């Protein structure tokens, strides 16, 4: 079980959180104008880096805030996180 | 004579307390402070178990958790516990234990046939032997023969506890290093947890005659323990094994209860640092016939002697490759046990050791080894041979104490992905990379010797203090003024050819021959080797044998042991009971139960309750003598012909409010939201970005900037999370808030042709006439004195009113509806009747008639989705080629051809010729039931291009049964929707 630093509540058990995938995922500005390849890339293709990865967590059983945080995928080390920025573009 | 092998004096047992116990039906006696193993040895009982595969007699090999052989069943009836290590079972009055293998009884075991025919059963035999006619033929037979003990069939009568704890430093092991470390850390003000698997703190200090600073070591242990116990913030956990280390240092500890209301306690500790002071485990020696009862680790012999005052034999031979076993020889000699010989594989033995033993008249054989052993239920004699195989004579003996060197307990380090490397000087694996958060002390830090252990403990604690920002205090270290012999230079493992078998893993009966076979068959990588031979995979995880197994592999393949590497240690370090893991979380406490706000009324009505997504909901309301099925049909017909009341309170309710509330929902739902007028209701599905339906329900506009969203009761959490993510991450510019109000509101559905007749006199301030409040409209009024919101929505196909009101008034309101409705024959109906009603109408039930691939078009919502010009969640995906495929499965109705045949949900369907099988499925039945209204069987099905096959006959397959059925339009009852508009 990971222990995740919520920017608002501090270090809490993973069981309080829900994972939300990569922190910044750019939705195509006009989905209807996106090609099938572009749309598939948005939907399905994810980086799987060895090392630092910025991802979204939702503190569901806590402050209910979504936040972005950087985790090292090798060591599970977290860097302090903050609000999600650069989400779905309109 | 009772306890003939108990020494007259010494030991840490309480001789004033005699404890009777039974072993294999024999009445025996021990003392308080004994383990089952030490009490058995005090009575001269060595043969305590049968081995796993060959059913050979086995004895007690160790004195601790590393025991590979002495597995026993403890307790009877519902307290029977299999696979207990006799070395770790504290002796209690009346304890009952037995050997767990051995049939018809342990003394005479027919399973010995496997031993006499051992050549037929080499490693991997079952992978090769039982392939024909098939494993399933052999499995039941093998299951009866194999296995370790029997789990009780009765419910566990004991209580278990679980405790969560945060601390600065978790010290694993309360030997000299751990105690010294804990003392420093506690003095520095750290919150310290000190865990020791033994019931007593002290570790090796309890095993050997040691003096610290001129005082007996026991006195020092007592002093330190007392100081720690008096320090606030320090938690002392004796009889507690650290079982596993997980991510971010989350650690599980298992504590055995003694005279407690609980049997075991699982501690989940979240320390900021872990200090490992877990010591080392003596390894066995591999030689011909090395598995007989009476062959024990030298340190165990010493521990039984010094701690429990038990002589494990009268005449001992010692076989070793290091110095520490000489201490056993000296201690045995001092206790009056005859030491017949010391067999040392090293050609060089330190002069002072030889001298000390020669003074005692003990012959020392350097450069030699055990060539063979004899004895059935107890070792009787050994043959000593030189390195070249030349015989150096036989020796009669009843105890063979062996030492193959020492391996640090690095297991917990490996749980946290620490790396090991082979240290040729100490001939064992030591820590190469220390993971984050760990500090090491004592043997695991690679420092052997009592004084260095004490020093390393203090040093490690100081390091932890500094890392955590505490000032390390100055401490005086005790000086070891008398200590036991250290291992010194450990000799290499030697493997000699012999006709007798040589065990490298006692617990799983793995021999040197098996190791050779594994290499011959190509399993020479260490992880393959382990799985092929199953060496190190038994209950003990090879704690006393792994090093020998790796050495054997190295010797057979001619590689250096450094090149072999190790296998992976995984949690738990010792077996854990399911009881401790479950703790109180079973039965009623397995998951929290949610009750409807009017639960008491439903109970009064005689409802059958069922768990629906955590909610206890009425399934039906059978009358006296009525079957549930009859009840469901009666309830269903009451709604069709009169009026029924349904408690729909668990339905998910989210309020969405703000200037951009309409825009927010417009981007979410596949239907138009902006065009929805205040006071109007709409039904719609919510999709994920893949275009798959993830929930459905109605939403109502309460005010221009205020919406009420209904979700399925199971989908609430999912939709709530989605809304929060959209608001916080994706559309932070929208001015909107969402709030879950599910538990604040009760929700009663009043449905049926007489629904308005029931409600009109009861509801004040709201005109229920169809023109004033038509289908899919809402209004507010009063039910008695209660303010209510009334929504005209229908999941039954009848005119239907959903009454929303504050949850705390639910029981009162339901009572009122039933009371005033009595003249109209109002009938409470449960979930099963609701499911029938909606099936008759062909309303899909999300999750039953849809799955993780269902898109709007599959269930008939394609046109509405296509007509909406604005973007919404999942819209783009609906245009992906896979979602435009005309061969997608579509929701249709289905009826059986034969009038009497019920349809089975889950039955697979074939559209065309069904004679040739197997064929890929064309779909399946999702819902099916007998319709009491229509008096026939009906169902819904997801069928490949189903809408273009309406009217066709298909074949349904269910568990070998075939049935002809016809695909029809999904609405069976009132397709014109006339009834719900009245």
Interface residues (C-beta under 8 A of the other chain):
Chain A: X1 X2 X3 X13 X18 X20 X27 X28 X30 X31 X32 X34 X36 X39 X40 X42 X43 X56 X58 X60 X64 X65 X66 X75 X76 X77 X83 X84 X87 X88 X90
Chain B: X246 X247 X248 X250 X270 X436 X689 X690 X717 X721 X724 X725 X726 X728 X729 X730 X731 X732 X733 X871 X875 X876 X877 X879 X880 X881
